[in-house]
Amino acid sequence: LLPYHAEVLKAIMTCISDGEGEIRKVAERTNDDLLSLVKGTEGGFDLSPLIDTLTGELLGKDDVPTKMAALRWINMLLEKRKGD
């Protein structure tokens, strides 16, 4: 599953600020689940696909919920890398 995290994350980020409330709720829940899954992953893995996706979301979107979610991810990845 690790090779697909960045693609799954991009799809989730697209939906976090969706106009439909139910889509937003599912995206936020899925985002939390994926964040926990990656956080709990043992061993090293390539962060660059995830960082590329997250920086694209930070720079390419104007909506605050998506930017906040991307910053949460970046924070978690930095803490995880520091702990490894």
Phi, psi and chi 1 to 4 in degrees:
 res  aa     phi    psi   chi1   chi2   chi3   chi4
   1 LEU       -  -28.2 -170.2   59.5      -      -
   2 LEU   -53.6  -40.7  -89.2  174.2      -      -
   3 PRO   -63.4  -16.7  -19.9   28.9      -      -
   4 TYR  -104.9    0.3  -54.7  105.9      -      -
   5 HIS   -55.5  -43.9  -79.1  151.4      -      -
   6 ALA   -64.0  -40.2      -      -      -      -
   7 GLU   -67.8  -42.5  -67.1  173.2   29.7      -
   8 VAL   -64.2  -42.9  172.2      -      -      -
   9 LEU   -61.1  -42.1 -178.6   59.2      -      -
  10 LYS   -60.7  -42.3 -176.6  166.8 -179.6   56.3
  11 ALA   -64.3  -39.7      -      -      -      -
  12 ILE   -65.7  -46.5  -67.2  168.8      -      -
  13 MET   -59.7  -35.1  -70.8  -70.9  177.0      -
  14 THR   -62.3  -31.5  -58.9      -      -      -
  15 CYS   -93.6  -11.4  -63.4      -      -      -
  16 ILE   -62.0  -31.8  -75.3  179.7      -      -
  17 SER  -112.0   28.8  -67.5      -      -      -
  18 ASP   -63.4  151.7 -166.4   87.5      -      -
  19 GLY   -69.5  -23.0      -      -      -      -
  20 GLU   -88.7  122.2  179.8   66.6   38.7      -
  21 GLY   -58.4  -41.3      -      -      -      -
  22 GLU   -65.9  -38.5 -171.9   63.6   29.8      -
  23 ILE   -64.5  -42.0  -68.3  173.3      -      -
  24 ARG   -59.8  -45.1  -80.2 -166.5  -46.2  -88.9
  25 LYS   -61.2  -46.0  -74.4  179.8 -170.7  176.9
  26 VAL   -65.3  -40.7  170.3      -      -      -
  27 ALA   -64.0  -42.8      -      -      -      -
  28 GLU   -64.9  -41.8  -71.1  168.1    1.7      -
  29 ARG   -65.4  -43.5 -156.3  170.6   30.8 -124.9
  30 THR   -65.7  -39.1  -53.9      -      -      -
  31 ASN   -61.2  -45.3 -176.5   52.4      -      -
  32 ASP   -61.4  -41.3  -70.3  -18.0      -      -
  33 ASP   -64.9  -44.3  -69.4  -15.3      -      -
  34 LEU   -67.2  -39.8 -175.9   61.3      -      -
  35 LEU   -60.3  -44.4 -172.3  115.4      -      -
  36 SER   -64.6  -39.7  -64.9      -      -      -
  37 LEU   -62.8  -47.1  179.3   69.8      -      -
  38 VAL   -67.3  -40.3  171.3      -      -      -
  39 LYS   -60.3  -36.9 -174.3  176.5 -176.4  177.2
  40 GLY   -84.6   -2.6      -      -      -      -
  41 THR   -68.1  127.8  -58.4      -      -      -
  42 GLU   -87.1  149.1  -59.7  -90.6  -29.0      -
  43 GLY    83.0  167.7      -      -      -      -
  44 GLY   -82.9  152.3      -      -      -      -
  45 PHE  -152.0  161.3   57.4   92.2      -      -
  46 ASP   -71.7  117.9 -173.6   17.5      -      -
  47 LEU   -83.5  -18.7  -68.0 -179.2      -      -
  48 SER   -57.6  -40.5   59.6      -      -      -
  49 PRO   -62.2  -39.5  -20.3   30.1      -      -
  50 LEU   -67.1  -45.0  -72.1  170.8      -      -
  51 ILE   -62.9  -40.5  -63.9  -65.8      -      -
  52 ASP   -60.2  -44.9  -70.9  -15.7      -      -
  53 THR   -62.9  -45.1  -62.9      -      -      -
  54 LEU   -67.3  -42.3  -65.8  166.5      -      -
  55 THR   -66.9  -34.4   54.6      -      -      -
  56 GLY   -62.0  -39.7      -      -      -      -
  57 GLU   -69.1  -39.5  -66.3  -62.1  -41.3      -
  58 LEU   -64.6  -42.8  -84.4  173.2      -      -
  59 LEU   -86.1  -25.8  -60.7  173.2      -      -
  60 GLY   -98.6   -7.4      -      -      -      -
  61 LYS  -117.1  149.5  -57.4  -76.8  175.5  125.1
  62 ASP  -103.6  -11.2  -70.5  -28.8      -      -
  63 ASP   -82.7  136.4   51.5  -89.7      -      -
  64 VAL   -66.5  -43.9  173.5      -      -      -
  65 PRO   -58.5  -38.9  -26.3   35.4      -      -
  66 THR   -67.5  -42.9  -58.1      -      -      -
  67 LYS   -63.8  -39.9  -72.7 -176.8 -177.4 -115.6
  68 MET   -64.6  -41.2  -67.3  -61.4  -66.4      -
  69 ALA   -63.9  -41.3      -      -      -      -
  70 ALA   -63.7  -40.8      -      -      -      -
  71 LEU   -65.9  -37.1  -70.9  170.8      -      -
  72 ARG   -60.4  -42.5 -104.9 -177.7   73.2 -151.8
  73 TRP   -63.1  -48.1  -92.2   91.5      -      -
  74 ILE   -60.7  -42.8  -68.5  169.6      -      -
  75 ASN   -59.6  -47.0 -177.4   55.8      -      -
  76 MET   -61.8  -43.5 -177.6  -83.9  -64.9      -
  77 LEU   -64.8  -39.2  -68.2  171.5      -      -
  78 LEU   -65.4  -42.6  -70.5  172.0      -      -
  79 GLU   -64.5  -41.3  -72.9  179.8    4.8      -
  80 LYS   -63.8  -44.7  179.9  170.5  179.3   49.3
  81 ARG   -64.2  -39.2 -176.3   58.6   64.1  176.3
  82 LYS   -63.4  -37.3 -176.0  173.8   73.2  173.0
  83 GLY   -78.2  -19.8      -      -      -      -
  84 ASP   -76.5      -  -75.0  -11.6      -      -
